[in-house]
Amino acid sequence: MGLIGTAGKSASKWSVWGRVMIIAELALIAKRHLENLDPGEAGELRQLLVKSKGRPGNLTARERSRVKELVSKLEPGAFAKSAAQTSTPFGRRKA
């Protein structure tokens, strides 16, 4: 294997580790946002999500509104902004 083959191999290893680091950072961001919920609320949200099986129609109207209320406490906009800044490899672009 020549120099180019070795360089390509190390670059592919870096990209895998880079992806692992991004996923770890996203998990930490998610954890910080989940801490906005009380332990009881987190459990309730978990139960509702399991019950829904990914389909809002599996929940009653009252349960759907409760899910919306709990998700709004997680600050999804701030989560998306943090996630986007984290997953950008060289930081945020300036406008």
C-alpha positions, 0 to 999 in steps of 0.5 A: 500500500502506497502513501496515497492508500495510507492517507486515504485510510487515515482520512476515512478513520478520521471521518468515522471518529468525527461522526462519533464525536458529533453524535456524542455532542448531539446526545449531550445537547439532547440530555441538557434539553431533557433536563428542562422536564421534571422526572415525572414529566419525562416519564409521562412523555416517554409513556405517551411516545411509546403509546403513540408508536410514532403515530399521533392518531394512537393518542387521544386529543388530550394526550396529543396536546399534553405531548405538545406541551411537554415538547415545547418545554424542551425548547426544540428551536434552541435544540435545533440551533445547537445541533446545527452549530455542533454538526457544522465541522468548521463552526458557524458561517458568518452571514 
